[in-house]
Amino acid sequence: MPEQLFSYPQLFQFVTAVFKKIGCSEKDATTAAETLISADLRGIDSHGVARLSGYVRLWEAKRVNATPDIKIVHETPSTGVVDGDSGLGLVVAPFAMQLAIDKAKNVGTGWVSVGHSNHFGIAGYHAMMALPNDMIGIAMTNASALVAPTFR
């Protein structure tokens, strides 16, 4: 069977529609789709659109809130703590990264941690949000005990 190829606009429209179908706002669906597709464009297929069904299953299991009330629960001029309200990490992480960027613009550095969120796709997407601001971005996450440490 021949391989079926889809253009970026076709794939973006499909992924956005799926996120909207589970209840995401237009803005959040767009952010989530951009984040997922960026992984495929960078050759990181394990964290791209192939994960879309997993996000839907998390939503079906009520482990993901499609309409989170993302809040800053603590902050200083250079730091912040964000409560993701069980939102898609694909949406919560860009919110947190933008907060870090805004803080860095104001005081030279920005550090933001996130709680109550979910899988956030490729860390590089979030870290690279700093580049247009002539900044260095760092994005990290935790993992459950089933993930083996690198080189172990």
VOPAGU-2260 file (C-alpha; in pm, 1 decimal, decimal comma):
REM VOPAGU-2260
SITE   aa  ch    i         X         Y         Z
SITE  MET   A    0       0,0       0,0       0,0
SITE  PRO   A    1     146,6     341,4     -91,7
SITE  GLU   A    2     237,4     580,0     189,0
SITE  GLN   A    3     -12,1     863,3     234,1
SITE  LEU   A    4     141,1    1206,0     286,1
SITE  PHE   A    5     -39,5    1504,0     429,7
SITE  SER   A    6      55,3    1868,0     404,4
SITE  TYR   A    7     125,2    2071,7     715,8
SITE  PRO   A    8    -205,2    2263,9     680,3
SITE  GLN   A    9    -401,8    1937,9     645,8
SITE  LEU   A   10    -234,0    1780,6     947,6
SITE  PHE   A   11    -263,1    2100,3    1151,1
SITE  GLN   A   12    -634,7    2126,5    1072,3
SITE  PHE   A   13    -693,3    1763,2    1170,7
SITE  VAL   A   14    -499,5    1778,6    1498,6
SITE  THR   A   15    -661,0    2110,8    1593,0
SITE  ALA   A   16   -1006,1    1963,7    1522,5
SITE  VAL   A   17    -935,3    1665,1    1749,2
SITE  PHE   A   18    -829,1    1891,0    2037,3
SITE  LYS   A   19   -1135,8    2110,3    1985,8
SITE  LYS   A   20   -1355,5    1798,2    1981,5
SITE  ILE   A   21   -1239,4    1705,1    2332,7
SITE  GLY   A   22   -1327,7    2055,7    2449,3
SITE  CYS   A   23   -1015,1    2267,3    2405,2
SITE  SER   A   24   -1058,3    2631,8    2312,8
SITE  GLU   A   25    -946,7    2741,8    1967,2
SITE  LYS   A   26    -633,8    2898,7    2119,0
SITE  ASP   A   27    -541,6    2591,0    2324,7
SITE  ALA   A   28    -615,7    2353,1    2036,1
SITE  THR   A   29    -390,3    2560,7    1812,3
SITE  THR   A   30    -108,8    2566,2    2069,1
SITE  ALA   A   31    -137,0    2190,0    2129,4
SITE  ALA   A   32    -136,6    2115,3    1755,8
SITE  GLU   A   33     166,5    2338,1    1692,5
SITE  THR   A   34     354,8    2172,4    1976,9
SITE  LEU   A   35     278,5    1817,2    1860,7
SITE  ILE   A   36     348,4    1876,2    1492,8
SITE  SER   A   37     676,2    2052,0    1574,7
SITE  ALA   A   38     805,3    1721,1    1709,4
SITE  ASP   A   39     737,1    1547,1    1379,0
SITE  LEU   A   40     896,5    1831,8    1185,5
SITE  ARG   A   41    1210,9    1792,8    1397,4
SITE  GLY   A   42    1216,8    1415,7    1339,4
SITE  ILE   A   43    1103,0    1323,9    1690,7
SITE  ASP   A   44     815,0    1101,9    1585,6
SITE  SER   A   45     780,0     948,6    1932,7
SITE  HIS   A   46     646,1    1279,3    2065,2
SITE  GLY   A   47     454,7    1402,9    1763,9
SITE  VAL   A   48     113,0    1338,9    1617,9
SITE  ALA   A   49     153,9     969,1    1698,0
SITE  ARG   A   50      77,8    1069,1    2059,2
SITE  LEU   A   51    -253,9    1233,8    1971,3
SITE  SER   A   52    -462,6     926,9    2053,1
SITE  GLY   A   53    -287,2     902,8    2389,6
SITE  TYR   A   54    -394,7    1255,8    2480,0
SITE  VAL   A   55    -752,4    1168,2    2381,0
SITE  ARG   A   56    -737,9     856,5    2601,2
SITE  LEU   A   57    -607,7    1063,9    2893,4
SITE  TRP   A   58    -901,4    1301,1    2843,0
SITE  GLU   A   59   -1145,7    1008,4    2824,8
SITE  ALA   A   60   -1001,3     875,5    3152,2
SITE  LYS   A   61   -1052,1    1223,3    3304,0
SITE  ARG   A   62    -678,7    1264,0    3360,9
SITE  VAL   A   63    -660,8    1569,8    3134,8
SITE  ASN   A   64    -869,0    1883,8    3172,9
SITE  ALA   A   65    -940,2    2026,3    2826,1
SITE  THR   A   66   -1041,8    2362,2    2974,9
SITE  PRO   A   67    -787,1    2428,3    3249,2
SITE  ASP   A   68    -778,3    2740,9    3459,8
SITE  ILE   A   69    -401,6    2788,2    3448,0
SITE  LYS   A   70    -290,3    3004,9    3739,9
SITE  ILE   A   71      24,1    3160,7    3873,7
SITE  VAL   A   72      14,0    3054,1    4238,5
SITE  HIS   A   73     340,0    3213,3    4353,0
SITE  GLU   A   74     587,7    3451,1    4198,2
SITE  THR   A   75     879,0    3681,3    4251,8
SITE  PRO   A   76    1029,2    3914,9    3992,3
SITE  SER   A   77    1238,2    3626,6    3851,3
SITE  THR   A   78    1046,9    3311,4    3950,8
SITE  GLY   A   79     702,0    3165,8    3928,5
SITE  VAL   A   80     499,3    2859,8    4017,8
SITE  VAL   A   81     214,6    2764,6    3785,7
SITE  ASP   A   82     -80,1    2537,1    3862,6
SITE  GLY   A   83    -177,9    2371,6    3534,4
SITE  ASP   A   84    -521,2    2254,0    3660,1
SITE  SER   A   85    -458,8    1911,6    3498,1
SITE  GLY   A   86    -437,6    2077,4    3157,6
SITE  LEU   A   87    -256,7    1942,8    2855,4
SITE  GLY   A   88     114,6    1989,9    2909,6
SITE  LEU   A   89     119,2    2097,8    2544,4
SITE  VAL   A   90     -71,3    2408,6    2658,0
SITE  VAL   A   91      51,6    2456,7    3016,1
SITE  ALA   A   92     423,6    2443,2    2929,8
SITE  PRO   A   93     408,9    2724,1    2668,6
SITE  PHE   A   94     219,7    2935,9    2924,7
SITE  ALA   A   95     495,7    2873,9    3179,9
SITE  MET   A   96     772,3    2936,2    2927,8
SITE  GLN   A   97     617,0    3265,8    2821,1
SITE  LEU   A   98     601,2    3366,6    3187,2
SITE  ALA   A   99     972,1    3281,7    3223,4
SITE  ILE   A  100    1053,7    3483,4    2910,4
SITE  ASP   A  101     856,5    3783,6    3037,9
SITE  LYS   A  102    1037,5    3766,9    3371,5
SITE  ALA   A  103    1375,4    3741,6    3198,7
SITE  LYS   A  104    1293,9    4048,1    2989,1
SITE  ASN   A  105    1224,2    4243,0    3306,5
SITE  VAL   A  106    1499,4    4127,5    3542,7
SITE  GLY   A  107    1747,1    3924,9    3335,5
SITE  THR   A  108    1641,3    3573,4    3432,0
SITE  GLY   A  109    1318,1    3378,3    3458,9
SITE  TRP   A  110    1256,5    3044,6    3630,2
SITE  VAL   A  111     911,7    2886,2    3637,5
SITE  SER   A  112     796,7    2549,8    3772,0
SITE  VAL   A  113     467,5    2378,6    3692,3
SITE  GLY   A  114     248,3    2148,7    3896,7
SITE  HIS   A  115     -73,2    1965,6    3812,2
SITE  SER   A  116      -4,8    1924,1    3441,2
SITE  ASN   A  117      43,0    1637,9    3196,0
SITE  HIS   A  118     283,1    1516,0    2927,8
SITE  PHE   A  119     420,0    1820,8    2748,8
SITE  GLY   A  120     563,2    1684,0    2426,1
SITE  ILE   A  121     919,2    1764,3    2325,0
SITE  ALA   A  122    1105,8    1984,3    2569,7
SITE  GLY   A  123    1284,4    2153,7    2281,2
SITE  TYR   A  124     964,2    2318,6    2159,5
SITE  HIS   A  125     929,1    2505,8    2486,9
SITE  ALA   A  126    1298,7    2585,2    2524,6
SITE  MET   A  127    1313,8    2725,5    2171,1
SITE  MET   A  128    1039,0    2976,7    2253,6
SITE  ALA   A  129    1320,4    3184,7    2407,9
SITE  LEU   A  130    1520,6    3209,9    2084,2
SITE  PRO   A  131    1325,9    3493,6    1914,5
SITE  ASN   A  132    1393,3    3696,9    2229,9
SITE  ASP   A  133    1770,0    3639,4    2202,9
SITE  MET   A  134    1752,1    3423,1    2514,2
SITE  ILE   A  135    1850,7    3073,0    2613,6
SITE  GLY   A  136    1560,8    2852,3    2715,9
SITE  ILE   A  137    1571,6    2540,2    2928,5
SITE  ALA   A  138    1274,7    2306,4    2967,7
SITE  MET   A  139    1270,2    2000,2    3191,7
SITE  THR   A  140    1011,4    1754,9    3311,6
SITE  ASN   A  141     980,1    1461,4    3545,1
SITE  ALA   A  142     886,6    1105,8    3458,8
SITE  SER   A  143     735,8     812,7    3639,4
SITE  ALA   A  144     960,1     537,2    3775,1
SITE  LEU   A  145     904,7     327,2    3463,0
SITE  VAL   A  146    1143,5     546,1    3262,1
SITE  ALA   A  147    1502,6     420,8    3278,1
SITE  PRO   A  148    1775,9     679,9    3332,3
SITE  THR   A  149    1992,0     746,9    3026,3
SITE  PHE   A  150    2295,9     517,5    2996,7
SITE  ARG   A  151    2185,3     287,9    3278,3
